Amino acid sequence: MKRKEEILAWLDTNPKIQDLKKFAKQLGVRLRKSMKKREVIRAIRDFLKKETAETRSSATSPGVKVEEKRVEEIKELPKTYNKDKLVLLPVNPNWLFVYWDMSPETRKIVENLEPGSSVVLRVHDVTYIIFDGKNAHRTFEAYIDVRYTSNYYINVPMPNTDYLAELGYKTPYGEFVPLMRSNVARTPSNSPSPSNRERWYDLRKRRRSVSPSKGVVIKPVERVRVSSPGKGVEYSGGGAFLWESVRSGGIL
C-alpha cells in the first residue's frame, strides 16, 4: 500500500471517481453510493488522519507498553512448586491417576537414600475404614523413579472402591517409610446402581432432596382385534406380534 504522503499527492492530481472509490475500498473506507467526488476525497483524507492519530496514540500510550511487557513476561509453568503434594484421581472403574510434587527437604531425602533402598508408590483399598497405615483391605505397590516422572497410572481390580495412595521408600530390610499421603479417591461403579432412590436438586432453593423411585414408567399394553377364519379373536400386542403371527402361518 502507498505511504500517506504518496496518497495525499495522488489525491491532489484529481483522479477519476471510479479510481477513488476503488482505492477507498482497498483502504477499508466506508462510502455511500450517492457520494460525490469531493466527498470521497474528503472521506479518504479523514481516514488517513484518523489512522495516523491512532498509530501515534498506541505508540505513546503507557498501557500498551505495559501490555507488551506482560506478554514478554509470560513463561512456561514451573516444573515444581517445591511443596509436598500427592493427589489421587479416579479415571474409570479400574484405573487411577496419581501425581505428586516434592519440597526440597523431601527431595533431599529421596536423593540420599541408603544403598539398596527404593522409592515406592503404594495404593491401599480403604473402603469403609479409617486408614491408620496398616489396616487396608488390600495394598498394591509399584517401584518408581521420581527423577524422570511426577505422575503415574495405576490399574486397580475393584470398581466402586475407595483408594488412598502413599509415596515413600522401602529400606533394604523391607520396611516401608511413607513420605506423603494422598486424598481418598473412589472409583465409579461399572454397572447400574441398584438403589431405588431418586436424588433431586432444587436450583432455585439450592436444596437437595431424596425420594423413593417410582420405577420405570411402562406404557400399558394396547389390545387389538384381528380377524381369524370363522370367528373374531382378541389378541394382546402390537404390530410385532401380528407380524410374527403371519410369519408362523397364522391369522390373516
N, C-alpha and C positions, 0 to 999 in steps of 0.2 A: 504493500500500500504506500501511496505517496506520503511524504512528510508534510507537516502542516504548512510550511512556507510555500512548498510547491503547489499545494491545493489552493491556497489563497491566490497565488499568482495565476493559477489556471482559471479561477473564478473571475478574475479581472479581464480575461480575454473574451468574455461574453460568449460562452459556449452555448450550444443548442439545448433547448429544454429537455429533449429526449436523452442527451448525454448527461445532463444534470440529474435527472430522475434515476437513471441507471447507476450513476456514481453514488447517489444518496442511498439507494437500496443496498449497495455494497457496504456502505458505512453503517447501515442499520438505522438510518434516519426515517422516521415515520412521516409520510406525506399523504395529503388528501388529493383525490383525483382532480378536484377543481382548482388546485393551486396554480398560480401564475408563475412565470419565470423568476421574477424578482423575489417572490415568496419562497421558492425552492432554494435560491441562493442564500436568503436570509436564514432558512432552516439549517442549511449546511454549516454556515458560519456560527450560528448559535450552538450547534452540536460540537464543533471544534473547540469553542470557548469552554463549554461545559466539561469536555473530556480533559482539557488542559488543567482546569481548576481541580478536578478530581485527582489527577495524577500528582499535582503539587501537594494536595491535602494528604494523600496517602503516603507521600514521601516524607512529610514533616510531622505526621501525627505520631505522638508518643505511644498511642495504643497499638499501632501497627508494629512498632519496634518491639514492644513487649510481647506481642503475639509471635513475631518471628523468633524472639529469644526463647519463648516457651517451646516452639517447635524444635529448636536446636537442642533443648534440654531433655527431650523425650529419649529415654534409653530403654534397653531391654530389662525385663523383670530380673531381679537378683536370683541367683541360683539357690541361695539360702537366706533365711531371715534370722539365723542364729538363735532359734528358740526350740526347745524340746516340744515336739508335737507329733502325735501318731493318730491318724484318722482312718477309720474303717467304714466302708460304704458298701451296701448291697448292690449287686449288678443284676442278678436274676436269681431264681430259686437255688442254683447250685454254684454261683460264683460270687466272690467278694473282691473288692479293690481296696488296697491299703496304701497310704503314702505317709511320709514322715519328713521331719526336719530335725536338726540337732543343734544344741547350744555348743559353744566352743568347749565347755567342760566335758560334755558327753562325748563329743568327737575325739577329744584327747584320750578319754578312757578307751574308746574303741581302737584308736590308732596305737595304743600302747598295751595291748592285751598280752597276757602271759603266753609264751610259745605253746602251741597245742590247743589254744582256745579258739572258738569260732563264734561269729555273730549269727544269731538265730532269731527267726521270726516265728512266734507261736500264736496259734489261733485256738481259742477254747470255746467249747459249747457250754454256755451258761444259761440255758433256757430254764426259767422259773427258779433261779437260785441267786443268792447274793454271793458273788465270787470273792473268795478270800485268798486266791493264788494257788490253791491246792484241791479245791472241791469241784472242778469242772467235770461234766459228764464224759467228755472226750477232749483230747488235745492233739492238735496237729502242728508239726513244725517243719520249717524249711531253712536250710543254710543259705545265707545271702552275703553278698559283697557290697557293703554300703559305699565303697569308693566309686562304684560305677552306676549305681541305681538308687533312686529315692522313692520307688513305688513298686507294687507287686500285685499280681492277680493270683487269687487263691481259689482252688476248686474244693468245695465242701460237699459232703454227701447228703445232708438233710435240708430240705426246704422248710419254711415256716419255723425257723430256729433262731435263737439269739446267740450271736457270736461276739467275742471280745478278743482283741489282739494284744500281744506283748512283744516288744523288741528288746532284746538283751543279748547276752553271750553265755556260752557254755564253757566251763572250765575244763582243763584236761582230765579232771576227776569226774566229769559228768554232771556237775552241779550247774543248774540254770540260774543266772543272775539277771533279773529284769531291770531295764533302764527306763523304759517308757511303757505306759498302758493306754490303750485306745478307748474310745466310746463303745457302747454296745450297739451292734447293728443286727437287725432282724431280716433274714432272707424272706422274700414273699412266698406264698403258697404256690404249688404247681397244679392245683385243682380248684374247682369252685368251692366256695365256703359253704359248710353245712348249716350255718347259722340261719335261723328263721326271723332274725330281727332286721328291721329297716332303720338306717341311720339318716336323719334329715338335719339340714342346717338352714335356719331362717336367716336370710341375708339382711332383712330389714331389722329384725330384733337382735341379730347376732347371737342366736341361741341354738344349741344343739338339742336334738330330741331323738329318742329311740322308741320304736313301736313294733309290736309283732307284725310279721308279714302276712298279708292275705293270700300269699301263694301266687302261682302263675294263673293269670286270668285266661281261662279256656272258653272259647266261644261254644255255645251249645250246638249239638249235632242237629242238623236240619233233616226232616223226614220228607221223602219224596215218594210219589206214587207212580209206578211204572206199569206198563201193560204186559200181561202174560197170557199165553194161549188158554182160552177158556174162562179165565176169571181175572179180576184185578188183585194184585198182591202188593202189599205195602212193604217197602224196603227202607232200611236206615242207611244213610250215607250220601255221598255226593257223586260227582261225575266219575271220580276214580273207581268207585265201587261199580258203577254201571259199566264202565269200560272193561273191567275185569270180568264182569258177568257175561258180556258179549263175547269176549275172547274165549271163555270157557264153554261156549255153546249154549248160551243161556236164554236171555229173557226177551229179546226182540224178535 
